[in-house]
Amino acid sequence: MTAPRPDSIDATEQLLARHDYVADRPLATAVFLALKLQRPLFIEGEPGTGKTEIAKVLAAALGAELIRLQCYEGLDIAAAAYEWNHARQIMAIRMAEAAHDTGAAARDALAAALFSERFLIERPLLRALLPPRLPHTVPPVLLIDELDRTDEPFEAYLLEVLSDFQITIPEWQTVKAAVPPVVVLTSNRTREIHDAVKRRCIYHWVDYPSAAREFDIVRRKVPQAKAALSRQIVAFVQQLRTMDLYKLPGVAETIEWSRALLALDAVALDPETVNNTLGVLLKYQDDIARVQGSEAAKIVERIRSEVAVS
């Protein structure tokens, strides 16, 4: 179902909330401006803070197709934008040869046909610039996820897409979007993204949420969990984020831990359950070893004295 774009920051917050995304005011403002000004939205932040989810929620809220380009080291134009179907091109050449049609006009026609839409394979960047496909009737949401995993030459290639919503295919033509897609770029900041990319975007840094907002997120994402347990979970995770760990748990880990504890029929945190499930929250053995045992017990004791169990 297609929904109109929000006409205010408040409407943007409400739109995201209807799809269980709890956005603070600065993030809602950035999303609103990106939609209103038809500018790409560049979101940086720690892993697990809801950056990718923004694009998913926007696609669902607007009734748009989500086109995802997952970035990785060595990503090139053939995988990201387009490539020519060489097998079909060779087949067309052989069929022309078999027909013994070797005149100059025939050769020119074949050369033109070989580099036409018929032999073009659409990849995510090009697909996002084309008219929407049924059942969708609005421009897609293009998610360029984890841009920091790619290299600078790919960033340079993106500039045309981000500036003019177009891709130049030298052998054929320039493909320009009739209506710009909603573009969301994310980065975990494992390296700095070039300023030329950032200048073409609305920029926003997503930080770990406050305890109140994280509690709201958990209640929306894991409504089956008792409120008291959710408060304890959030308090425990918030405490972990004050420690000098190699990789702090994100909101995604908080949600996953809530689901894990719910699956274990937990009604309150206890040291044994925490120790047995730390692998859901922490992904490095050194971090687990540091928290496991007496440290986890102290945190649980402190939390249980602060958070009432219903």
Phi, psi and omega per residue, in radians:
M1 nan 2.264 -3.129
T2 -1.445 2.343 3.111
A3 -2.091 2.536 3.104
P4 -1.172 2.675 3.099
R5 -1.233 2.534 -3.123
P6 -1.108 2.545 -3.089
D7 -1.833 0.157 3.114
S8 -2.787 2.953 3.105
I9 -1.165 -0.716 3.111
D10 -1.050 -0.754 3.128
A11 -1.130 -0.584 3.097
T12 -1.160 -0.788 3.086
E13 -1.015 -0.756 -3.118
Q14 -1.176 -0.681 3.118
L15 -1.064 -0.803 3.134
L16 -1.166 -0.701 -3.125
A17 -1.119 -0.616 3.116
R18 -1.088 -0.381 3.103
H19 -1.903 0.446 3.013
D20 1.085 0.547 2.993
Y21 -1.906 2.048 -3.098
V22 -1.639 1.771 -3.100
A23 -1.789 2.441 3.016
D24 -1.389 3.018 -3.046
R25 -1.069 -0.772 3.132
P26 -1.071 -0.704 3.132
L27 -1.181 -0.754 3.102
A28 -1.057 -0.640 3.105
T29 -1.129 -0.786 3.130
A30 -1.082 -0.741 3.125
V31 -1.126 -0.780 3.137
F32 -1.044 -0.803 -3.120
L33 -1.146 -0.681 3.113
A34 -1.074 -0.711 3.123
L35 -1.255 -0.761 -3.069
K36 -1.186 -0.738 -3.067
L37 -1.608 -0.054 -3.099
Q38 0.958 0.889 3.103
R39 -2.024 2.581 3.044
P40 -1.075 2.590 3.102
L41 -1.883 2.061 -3.139
F42 -1.838 2.069 -3.071
I43 -2.061 2.132 3.055
E44 -1.977 2.700 3.102
G45 2.897 3.051 3.115
E46 -1.191 2.673 3.088
P47 -1.006 2.493 3.065
G48 1.429 0.292 -3.124
T49 -1.792 0.165 3.020
G50 1.657 0.341 -3.107
K51 -1.215 -0.878 -3.141
T52 -1.121 -0.615 -3.091
E53 -1.081 -0.533 3.125
I54 -0.961 -0.843 -3.116
A55 -1.134 -0.720 3.140
K56 -1.093 -0.757 -3.130
V57 -1.178 -0.730 3.120
L58 -1.069 -0.739 3.120
A59 -1.077 -0.791 -3.141
A60 -1.156 -0.722 -3.085
A61 -1.201 -0.632 -3.093
L62 -1.583 -0.110 -3.091
G63 1.225 0.592 -3.079
A64 -1.894 2.750 3.041
E65 -1.277 2.413 3.042
L66 -1.684 2.069 3.087
I67 -1.926 2.048 -3.014
R68 -1.939 2.234 2.998
L69 -1.936 1.820 3.106
Q70 -1.467 2.058 -3.054
C71 -1.446 2.672 3.098
Y72 -2.765 2.859 -3.141
E73 -1.116 2.254 -3.131
G74 1.605 0.064 3.104
L75 -1.037 2.285 -3.107
D76 -2.193 3.141 -3.079
I77 -1.078 -0.678 -3.097
A78 -1.062 -0.600 3.138
A79 -1.565 -0.467 -3.036
A80 -1.685 -0.638 -2.986
A81 -2.015 -1.100 -3.090
Y82 -2.893 2.847 2.936
E83 -2.678 2.818 3.130
W84 -1.590 2.467 3.129
N85 -1.395 1.542 -3.031
H86 -1.109 -0.623 -3.140
A87 -1.094 -0.756 3.123
R88 -1.214 -0.622 3.104
Q89 -1.100 -0.777 3.113
I90 -1.102 -0.693 3.116
M91 -1.093 -0.730 3.127
A92 -1.117 -0.674 3.109
I93 -1.110 -0.777 -3.128
R94 -1.163 -0.640 3.101
M95 -1.147 -0.665 3.105
A96 -1.158 -0.696 3.104
E97 -1.135 -0.695 3.134
A98 -1.144 -0.484 3.136
A99 -1.416 -0.089 3.118
H100 1.002 0.529 3.114
D101 -1.698 1.560 -3.007
T102 -1.958 0.240 3.116
G103 -1.153 2.825 -3.109
A104 -1.054 -0.723 -3.136
A105 -1.126 -0.710 3.138
A106 -1.152 -0.706 3.119
R107 -1.120 -0.719 3.120
D108 -1.122 -0.726 3.136
A109 -1.125 -0.707 3.128
L110 -1.161 -0.748 3.136
A111 -1.059 -0.708 3.120
A112 -1.186 -0.690 -3.095
A113 -1.198 -0.591 -3.082
L114 -1.096 -0.547 3.112
F115 -1.958 1.157 3.112
S116 -2.320 3.050 -3.089
E117 -1.005 -0.496 -3.115
R118 -1.019 -0.581 -3.077
F119 -1.860 0.201 -3.074
L120 -1.649 2.291 3.070
I121 -1.778 2.081 -3.103
E122 -1.407 2.263 2.986
R123 -1.903 3.045 -2.970
P124 -0.890 -0.792 -3.078
L125 -1.107 -0.791 3.129
L126 -1.195 -0.735 -3.119
R127 -1.018 -0.635 -3.105
A128 -1.203 -0.342 -3.108
L129 -1.610 -0.186 -3.113
L130 -1.511 2.843 3.127
P131 -1.002 2.574 -3.119
P132 -1.093 2.563 3.115
R133 -1.710 2.487 3.107
L134 -1.029 2.549 0.141
P135 -1.440 0.060 -3.112
H136 -1.407 2.468 -3.123
T137 -2.161 0.054 3.136
V138 -2.113 2.762 3.130
P139 -0.971 2.590 -3.085
P140 -1.304 2.957 2.949
V141 -1.761 2.064 3.134
L142 -1.704 2.035 3.106
L143 -1.803 2.009 3.040
I144 -1.796 1.670 -2.901
D145 -1.639 2.319 3.082
E146 1.020 0.980 -3.128
L147 -1.028 -0.474 -3.113
D148 -1.170 -0.179 3.090
R149 -1.401 -0.276 -3.120
T150 -1.558 -2.968 3.136
D151 -2.051 3.058 -3.051
E152 -1.116 -0.659 3.091
P153 -1.011 -0.635 3.108
F154 -1.218 -0.674 3.063
E155 -1.003 -0.740 3.139
A156 -1.090 -0.681 3.126
Y157 -1.125 -0.576 -3.112
L158 -1.184 -0.362 -3.000
L159 -1.019 -0.678 3.134
E160 -1.125 -0.695 3.125
V161 -1.148 -0.790 -3.078
L162 -1.251 -0.555 -3.101
S163 -1.446 -0.853 -2.969
D164 -2.073 0.032 -3.102
F165 0.887 0.901 3.141
Q166 -2.599 2.795 3.071
I167 -2.314 2.248 3.086
T168 -1.621 2.109 3.087
I169 -1.853 1.800 -2.976
P170 -0.944 -0.678 -3.087
E171 -1.333 -0.186 -3.018
W172 -2.268 -1.466 -3.073
Q173 -2.873 3.110 3.042
T174 -1.638 2.209 3.132
V175 -1.770 2.058 -3.115
K176 -2.093 2.396 -3.141
A177 -1.196 2.276 3.063
A178 -1.130 -0.732 3.025
V179 -2.235 2.171 -3.064
P180 -1.040 2.445 3.014
P181 -1.263 2.864 2.974
V182 -1.430 2.078 -3.066
V183 -1.926 2.202 3.080
V184 -2.149 2.125 3.065
L185 -1.915 2.446 3.097
T186 -2.183 2.700 3.096
S187 -2.622 2.386 3.047
N188 -1.562 0.080 3.098
R189 1.025 0.693 2.993
T190 -1.267 -0.306 2.979
R191 -2.648 2.872 3.139
E192 -1.373 2.382 3.037
I193 -1.518 2.484 -3.063
H194 -1.057 2.513 -3.139
D195 -1.015 -0.540 -3.114
A196 -1.084 -0.574 3.076
V197 -1.255 -0.840 -3.083
K198 -1.099 -0.624 -3.114
R199 -1.119 -0.403 -3.115
R200 -1.583 0.081 -3.030
C201 -2.238 2.823 2.860
I202 -1.466 2.122 -3.028
Y203 -1.748 2.463 3.053
H204 -2.601 2.371 3.056
W205 -1.723 2.182 3.120
V206 -1.729 2.025 -3.140
D207 -1.739 3.025 3.034
Y208 -1.106 2.476 -3.080
P209 -1.317 2.813 3.007
S210 -1.165 2.904 3.139
A211 -1.056 -0.719 -3.117
A212 -1.122 -0.757 -3.129
R213 -1.240 -0.647 3.119
E214 -1.159 -0.654 3.075
F215 -1.072 -0.751 3.103
D216 -1.065 -0.710 3.136
I217 -1.106 -0.822 -3.123
V218 -1.096 -0.713 -3.141
R219 -1.118 -0.583 3.114
R220 -1.338 -0.705 -3.053
K221 -1.453 -0.520 3.130
V222 -2.273 1.200 -3.051
P223 -1.167 -0.318 -3.117
Q224 -1.249 -0.406 -3.122
A225 -1.263 2.461 3.088
K226 -1.115 2.554 -3.111
A227 -1.022 -0.684 -3.119
A228 -1.117 -0.731 3.108
L229 -1.136 -0.734 3.129
S230 -1.059 -0.681 3.108
R231 -1.111 -0.738 3.135
Q232 -1.145 -0.723 3.120
I233 -1.045 -0.848 -3.123
V234 -1.111 -0.738 3.140
A235 -1.098 -0.687 3.134
F236 -1.143 -0.805 -3.131
V237 -1.134 -0.731 3.107
Q238 -1.053 -0.648 3.112
Q239 -1.175 -0.688 3.105
L240 -1.057 -0.603 -3.097
R241 -1.252 -0.187 3.056
T242 -1.555 -0.132 -3.106
M243 -1.571 2.792 -3.135
D244 -1.537 1.298 -3.134
L245 -1.743 2.724 3.128
Y246 -1.164 -0.720 -3.138
K247 -2.388 1.901 3.138
L248 -1.279 2.538 3.119
P249 -1.227 2.401 3.095
G250 -1.630 -3.082 3.114
V251 -1.107 -0.621 3.121
A252 -1.032 -0.699 3.113
E253 -1.218 -0.626 3.088
T254 -1.053 -0.795 3.140
I255 -1.118 -0.780 -3.120
E256 -1.132 -0.675 3.108
W257 -1.162 -0.669 3.084
S258 -1.044 -0.763 3.126
R259 -1.159 -0.663 3.127
A260 -1.134 -0.787 3.129
L261 -1.141 -0.628 3.087
L262 -1.119 -0.706 3.122
A263 -1.137 -0.460 3.121
L264 -1.583 0.127 3.124
D265 1.068 0.525 3.106
A266 -1.275 2.437 3.075
V267 -1.980 -0.235 3.099
A268 -2.776 2.743 3.110
L269 -1.290 2.434 2.989
D270 -2.433 2.673 -3.045
P271 -0.955 -0.702 -3.096
E272 -1.133 -0.818 -3.137
T273 -1.123 -0.706 3.115
V274 -1.063 -0.849 -3.131
N275 -1.060 -0.654 -3.095
N276 -1.321 -0.294 -3.064
T277 -2.073 0.195 -3.113
L278 -1.074 -0.429 3.118
G279 -1.153 -0.270 3.051
V280 -1.358 -0.572 -3.091
L281 -1.572 -0.740 -3.015
L282 -1.992 2.435 -2.998
K283 -1.987 0.146 3.091
Y284 -2.250 2.347 -3.058
Q285 -1.045 -0.648 3.132
D286 -1.074 -0.679 3.101
D287 -1.160 -0.771 3.136
I288 -1.066 -0.793 -3.124
A289 -1.082 -0.600 -3.120
R290 -1.234 -0.625 -3.074
V291 -1.542 -0.607 -3.027
Q292 -1.054 2.563 3.052
G293 1.551 -2.229 -2.999
S294 -1.127 -0.631 -3.133
E295 -1.128 -0.780 3.106
A296 -1.091 -0.720 -3.137
A297 -1.094 -0.734 3.126
K298 -1.108 -0.732 3.134
I299 -1.120 -0.775 -3.131
V300 -1.081 -0.766 -3.139
E301 -1.077 -0.746 3.134
R302 -1.106 -0.763 -3.111
I303 -1.158 -0.763 -3.101
R304 -1.139 -0.431 3.088
S305 -1.400 -0.358 -3.095
E306 -1.726 -0.554 -3.072
V307 -1.899 2.061 -3.134
A308 -1.214 2.439 3.108
V309 -1.749 2.172 -3.112
S310 -1.553 nan nan
